């Protein structure tokens, strides 16, 4: 048997987009990613397929080295609208930070990622279309996460302090 990918038709793209969205909703990001790649093989600049592809990849983040951050960033940089490039890149940083938090990474690794997301959302907000508050909503979610996770940062600092003290050379 010959294992070659088959091309979908241009006429099938709208239905394929709907299926990709459905698979993301069903928490099957690998399926959504595959469909987006099929669409992009036919129409490499299809904006919705690029957005869905990037989001499907971030849906797969685990907080480990296997997360495809660079690939996702490159995908979002292919978006033609400057606002969307910023907004979705902010989502990339936010989801990377969340995945690393869930993987147990320490705050000194997480905070710069959340700050990067916040900076990107702030830039997106400056050029957002009238009535589009998505960047503000994402900003607020990041801030709330940071505010609600304060106890985690405090516990980490308390645990780190004795280690630093014990690890110091004798005086």
Residue, then its C-alpha position, 0 to 999 in steps of 0.5 A: x500500500x502507498x502511504x501518501x497524503x491526499x489533497x482535499x478540494x478547495x470546495x471542501x475547505x469550509x466543511x474542513x474548517x468546521x470539523x477542525x473547530x469541532x475537534x478542538x471543542x472535543x479536546x482532540x487537538x491532533x485531529x484538528x491540527x491534521x485537518x488544518x494542515x490539509x487545508x493549508x496544503x491547498x491554501x497556504x495563507x488560509x487565515x482561519x486554518x492558520x489560527x486554528x492550527x496554532x491553537x490546536x498546537x497550543x492545546x497540546x502543550x504539556x509544559x515540557x521541552x516537546x512543546x512546539x513553541x517556535x512552530x506555533x509562533x511561526x504559524x501565528x506570524x503568518x497571520x496577515x492582520x497585525x492585531x491577530x498576530x499580536x493577540x494570538x502570540x499573546x495566547x501562545x505565551x499565556x498557554x505556555x505559562x499555564x502548561x509550565x505551571x501545571x507541569x510544576x515549573x517554579x515561578x521564576x520561569x513562569x513569571x517572564x512568560x506571563x509578562x510576555x503575554x501581558x506585553x503582547x496583549x497590551x500591544x494588541x489592545x492598542x490596535x484592536x478593532x473597535x468593540x473588540x475587547x478580546x486582548x483586554x479579556x486575556x490580559x485580565x485572565x492573566x492578571x487574575x491567574x497571577x493574583x490567585x497564584x500569589x500563595x504559590x509564589x510565596x510558598x516557593x520563595x519560602x522553600x527556596x530561602x532555607x536552601x539558599x541559606x544552607x547552600x551558602x559557604x560558611x562565614 
